[in-house]
Amino acid sequence: MKIFSGEKIVRRSFIKHLVEGAIIIGCLNFASTAASSSNEPVRPPGSVEEKYFNLLCVRCGICLQVCPTGAISLSGFEYGARAANTPVINPLCGPCEFYRGRCEGEMRCSRRCPT
């Protein structure tokens, strides 16, 4: 049996290349799944689902100004171009203490949001 290039198909090399391809595809699929699941932004409390958030947010920064702990910062391009300059909870800037009562249960960031 011949291939277009004139080489014979060797069963052993065919199976070897098939297994190598399957391993590579499996590794790439696993890597992309792990990267996408760990690359989800944490939004301020009361935010809409992520698929709507980037469309609705006007990137005004009011939520940053009213956060009493300074936990909200603007994202860069780490979550993609569509999510650039949108508010995210950044624990390095401060803790989001909505559930601990520091916001007096008002969710200042969400209540002041124009969208």
N, C-alpha and C positions, 0 to 999 in steps of 0.2 A: 504494500500500500504506500502511496506517495503523497506528499503534501505539495502545495504550489511551488515551493522552492526546490523540489526534487529530493528532499530528504525522506528517509524512511521513518515511520512512526515507531518508536520503541515504547512498548507498554510501560516499562519501569520509569522512563523519563517523563512520560505523559502523566502518570499517577503522581510522580514527585512534584511536577509543576502544578498540578491540580491542587495538591495538598498545600504547597507553598502559597498559592494564590488565596486559598480559603483562609489560611492563617493570617495573611496580611490583611485581607478584608475584615476578618474578625477583630484584629487588633485596631484597625482604623475606626471601626464602628464603636468599639469599646472606648477608645480615646475621645471620640467626638461626643459620645453620650456622657462621659465623666466630665468633660469640659463644659458642656452646656448646662448640666445640672448644678455645677458648682459656680456658675457664672450668672446666677439670678440676683438682681438687685433687691435689697430689703427696702421697701417703701415706707413712708410715714404711715402711722396708724389711720385707718379709715379710708385708705386709697382704694381705687377701683382695680380690677384685674390688670395685670401687666399688658395684655394685648390691647387694652383701651387706654391705659395710662399715658403712653407716649403720644397718642393722638390728642388727648384732652389737655394735658399739661401745657400751660402757656409759658412756663419757665420764667416766672416773674420773681421768684425768690422770697416771697412773703413768708412762706413756711419756715425758711431759715431764720428770718428776723424774729419771729414770735416763739420759736422753740426755747423754753427756759433752760434747757441743759446744753444746747448747742450740738445736739446729736445729728442734726440734718446738715448735709453738705451737698453741693452740686456734683454730679458724676461727670467724669470725662468721657473718653471713648472706650473705657474698659467694658462697657455693656453694649457696645455697638454705636453706630452713628445716630440712629434714631433716638437712642436714650441719652444722648449727650446733653449736658446742662439740665438734667432733671434731678429732683431731690431724692436722695437716698439716705438711709440711716447709716451713719458711720460711727461704729463704737469707739474708734480711736479719737473722735472729736468729743464724745460724751455719750452717756447712756440715754436711751429712750426710756423715760420713766413714766409713761402714760399709765401703765398698769400698777405702778406703785403709788399713784396719787400725787406725784409732784406737779403734774399739769392740772391739778384740782379736778380731774375727770372731765375736762373740757375738750381735749384734743385741739388745742389752739391751732396747730398746723393745718388740720383738716377744715376747721371752721372758718379760718381766714382765707382759705384757698378760693380764688375767684371761679375756678372751674369745678 
